[in-house]
Structures are given as C-alpha cells and as structure tokens.
Amino acid sequence: MKRFFLKFNSLVTVTVFSVIFGISSFAAGDTPDIPLTPTITPLRIFFAVLVIILFVVSEILFEKIREKRVEKRNGSYEKDK
C-alpha cells in the first residue's frame, strides 16, 4: 500500500508541475498577438471535463481505500477482544 501511495504521489506531482510549466511557457510576452478565440473554448471544455472525470475517479479510489482500512481496523479490534 505504501508503494502505491508513493507512486500515486509521484504521478500527481509530475502532473502538477507539467501543467504549471506548460502554462508558464505559454505566458511569454514575446509571442505574436494571434486571436485564439476559436481554440480557447474547446480547450477549456476539454480540460473541464478531464478535471471532473479525474475528480470522480479519485473520489472512488479514495473511498475504496478508506473502506478497506476501516474493515482492516475493525478486524483488528475484533481480534483483540
């Protein structure tokens, strides 16, 4: 279980840093002024849907992990009695 959390933490950290550096690379001031109105809306919709899907999946995973831990904890209390 510890290895899973370490890998999951690594994946989340890499993803966050990739997004941060990707956004900052587009924020350079030397770029020509090209209107991006046709591409902004589909990109925003895509990322909004992606974030919602990732949130739902992470909530399901955390709920399953929590249920397993509670079951394990309750089992250890029964053994002590």
Backbone bond lengths (Angstrom), bond angles and torsions (degrees), N, CA, C in turn:
res aa  C-N    CA-C-N  psi(-1)  N-CA   C-N-CA  omega(-1)  CA-C   N-CA-C  phi
1 M - - - 1.443 - - 1.531 110.20 -
2 K 1.342 115.98 -37.19 1.461 119.12 179.45 1.524 111.05 -63.03
3 R 1.333 115.65 -39.86 1.467 119.43 -179.35 1.523 110.32 -63.96
4 F 1.335 115.62 -38.17 1.463 119.42 178.69 1.525 110.26 -61.27
5 F 1.330 116.81 -46.01 1.462 120.05 -179.66 1.530 111.69 -65.48
6 L 1.324 117.22 -36.94 1.458 119.62 177.49 1.527 110.66 -64.69
7 K 1.325 116.74 -44.88 1.470 119.95 178.81 1.520 110.56 -66.12
8 F 1.323 116.51 -40.68 1.461 120.12 179.57 1.528 110.57 -64.36
9 N 1.329 117.42 -43.24 1.474 121.35 177.11 1.518 110.40 -60.90
10 S 1.319 117.03 -43.03 1.462 120.62 179.08 1.523 110.78 -61.91
11 L 1.320 116.26 -44.12 1.461 120.45 -179.64 1.527 111.19 -62.96
12 V 1.321 116.77 -43.60 1.467 120.39 179.71 1.533 110.58 -65.27
13 T 1.318 116.48 -42.59 1.467 120.33 179.94 1.522 111.32 -62.88
14 V 1.318 116.68 -45.85 1.464 120.29 179.02 1.525 110.59 -62.30
15 T 1.320 116.95 -41.69 1.460 120.43 179.91 1.525 111.27 -63.86
16 V 1.320 116.85 -44.96 1.465 120.32 -179.81 1.517 111.22 -62.66
17 F 1.327 116.92 -46.07 1.460 119.40 179.67 1.525 111.82 -66.00
18 S 1.324 118.05 -36.21 1.463 120.63 177.57 1.518 110.93 -62.52
19 V 1.326 115.93 -43.47 1.464 119.45 179.63 1.529 110.51 -66.69
20 I 1.328 116.90 -42.95 1.470 120.31 -179.52 1.522 110.94 -61.84
21 F 1.335 116.83 -47.71 1.462 119.35 -179.05 1.531 111.59 -70.33
22 G 1.328 116.74 -31.37 1.462 119.44 176.62 1.507 112.02 -66.55
23 I 1.325 116.52 -41.42 1.462 120.25 178.76 1.524 110.43 -67.67
24 S 1.316 117.05 -41.27 1.465 119.26 -178.60 1.525 111.68 -68.59
25 S 1.332 118.16 -28.53 1.462 119.30 178.79 1.529 110.91 -71.70
26 F 1.330 117.71 -27.03 1.456 120.14 177.25 1.521 111.90 -82.75
27 A 1.315 117.89 -10.77 1.458 120.99 -175.95 1.528 112.68 -91.07
28 A 1.323 117.52 13.38 1.466 120.45 -178.90 1.527 109.83 -66.43
29 G 1.319 116.26 145.40 1.456 121.37 -177.05 1.509 114.21 -85.69
30 D 1.329 119.89 -9.47 1.460 122.41 -175.30 1.531 112.99 -89.90
31 T 1.289 118.22 4.86 1.459 120.73 -177.32 1.518 110.32 -80.66
32 P 1.320 117.22 148.73 1.471 119.06 177.63 1.523 110.44 -68.47
33 D 1.300 115.20 152.75 1.463 120.09 -179.54 1.528 109.69 -81.54
34 I 1.317 115.29 97.11 1.461 122.05 178.54 1.522 106.62 -114.26
35 P 1.302 117.32 126.02 1.465 118.15 179.38 1.538 110.39 -67.85
36 L 1.316 116.58 129.87 1.449 121.37 -177.22 1.529 111.72 -110.25
37 T 1.303 117.78 20.97 1.458 119.80 -176.49 1.526 113.91 -58.60
38 P 1.335 120.98 -36.24 1.468 117.50 178.77 1.540 112.94 -69.19
39 T 1.326 117.53 -27.20 1.465 119.66 -175.44 1.519 113.62 -97.99
40 I 1.308 118.17 -17.05 1.461 119.73 -176.59 1.527 110.93 -67.71
41 T 1.293 118.39 -47.14 1.457 121.15 -175.02 1.530 112.60 -63.96
42 P 1.331 120.90 -48.59 1.464 119.15 178.58 1.528 112.77 -62.71
43 L 1.321 117.75 -36.64 1.465 120.34 178.02 1.520 110.92 -65.79
44 R 1.298 116.92 -43.10 1.464 120.07 178.93 1.515 111.21 -64.01
45 I 1.310 116.92 -40.79 1.466 120.26 178.13 1.518 110.19 -64.36
46 F 1.331 117.01 -43.83 1.463 121.02 179.71 1.526 111.10 -59.66
47 F 1.317 117.02 -48.92 1.461 119.88 -178.08 1.532 111.87 -69.40
48 A 1.317 117.14 -33.71 1.464 119.21 176.82 1.523 110.51 -64.65
49 V 1.329 116.97 -44.10 1.461 120.67 178.35 1.522 109.83 -65.76
50 L 1.320 117.31 -40.75 1.467 121.66 178.91 1.526 111.15 -61.58
51 V 1.314 117.12 -43.43 1.465 120.82 179.39 1.526 110.54 -64.95
52 I 1.309 117.61 -41.17 1.467 120.69 179.41 1.522 110.50 -63.74
53 I 1.331 116.96 -44.52 1.469 120.78 179.03 1.524 110.80 -62.72
54 L 1.329 117.10 -45.73 1.465 120.31 179.32 1.523 111.41 -63.15
55 F 1.312 117.58 -37.86 1.457 120.81 178.37 1.522 111.19 -63.93
56 V 1.322 116.67 -45.25 1.465 120.59 -179.61 1.524 110.56 -63.87
57 V 1.328 117.29 -43.92 1.473 120.93 179.33 1.521 110.60 -63.30
58 S 1.329 117.14 -42.96 1.469 119.31 -179.85 1.530 111.18 -65.66
59 E 1.326 117.46 -37.75 1.467 120.02 177.50 1.525 111.09 -63.87
60 I 1.320 117.37 -40.90 1.462 120.72 178.04 1.520 110.45 -63.85
61 L 1.334 116.82 -44.11 1.468 120.49 179.47 1.525 111.56 -62.94
62 F 1.316 117.18 -45.80 1.454 119.95 -179.21 1.524 111.66 -65.70
63 E 1.318 116.98 -34.60 1.461 120.20 177.65 1.526 110.76 -65.64
64 K 1.334 116.73 -42.00 1.463 120.05 178.37 1.522 111.21 -65.07
65 I 1.317 116.75 -41.29 1.468 120.74 178.64 1.525 109.91 -64.28
66 R 1.332 116.94 -41.64 1.458 120.91 179.50 1.525 110.71 -64.21
67 E 1.322 117.19 -42.12 1.457 120.29 179.16 1.525 111.48 -62.70
68 K 1.330 116.57 -40.05 1.461 119.68 178.23 1.528 111.13 -64.51
69 R 1.313 116.69 -41.05 1.470 120.16 179.98 1.523 111.38 -66.65
70 V 1.333 116.55 -40.96 1.464 119.77 178.88 1.520 109.42 -64.71
71 E 1.323 117.47 -42.71 1.456 121.15 178.78 1.531 111.01 -62.56
72 K 1.320 116.21 -41.39 1.470 120.57 178.71 1.531 110.34 -65.84
73 R 1.321 116.12 -42.70 1.465 120.51 179.82 1.529 110.90 -64.38
74 N 1.314 116.80 -44.05 1.457 120.09 178.70 1.517 111.19 -64.33
75 G 1.313 117.49 -35.58 1.458 121.04 176.77 1.512 112.07 -65.66
76 S 1.331 116.78 -37.23 1.464 119.30 179.56 1.532 110.75 -70.58
77 Y 1.346 118.43 -31.90 1.466 120.29 176.71 1.531 111.05 -67.91
78 E 1.324 115.96 -37.35 1.461 119.66 179.69 1.526 111.08 -67.44
79 K 1.327 117.10 -34.48 1.458 121.08 178.49 1.523 111.73 -68.27
80 D 1.341 116.15 -34.45 1.471 120.34 -179.50 1.534 112.04 -67.93
81 K 1.301 116.52 -29.99 1.476 119.62 -177.79 1.493 107.34 -77.39
